[in-house]
Structures are given as C-alpha cells and as structure tokens.
Amino acid sequence: MARTDCRGVITTNYDRLLETAMTLQRQWTPNSFTSENISTMATALYNPELFLFKLHGDIDAADSIVLTARDYDRLILRSPHVRSFLQAVFLN
C-alpha cells in the first residue's frame, strides 16, 4: 500500500501501521485524520497530497474509535459530513 501511487487511502484500521509504512517508504508523513476533523476532510478533497482517512478512528484519539454498533451509527447515520466526504471521494 505504501508503494502505490494513490492520492488517498481510506482505512478502518485505527493503529499507526499505515502511517509508519508510508513515512518509511515516501520519506514524509501523510496527512492522517478521522471523522472528527471536518475541516481537514474538506481540505483533503482538493489538496493534491496523499491523505489517510481513518474511518474507524485513531488509536491516539480514543473518542474517535468505532467499535460498537452504536459507534458506527453515530459515525454514519448522524454525521452527514462523513457521508458527504465518502461520496465525494468515490465520485471523483
């Protein structure tokens, strides 16, 4: 994954494995964010640099982690910005 020439990665992993691999391979750290960072999501759509969207949260931000059905409902059903971001990524 770190060697591919993609513009963005969407992952359900909340560990730091992808950031570490991409940093080692590319010699710079990708812009990594969760659904908690609404402004970063908007910027990522138009910025040509690689981004890493951690759909199920980040281990460094415990409140962002999605583990239960209730967490998932909060993320998908009650967060229109996440749905809009995913739709924009998949359409473009």
Secondary structure, 3 states (H helix, E strand, C coil): CCCCCCCEEEECCCCCHHHHHHHHHHCCCCEEECCCCHHHHHHHHHCCCCEEEECCCECCEHHHCCCCHHHHHHHHCCCHHHHHHHHHHHHC
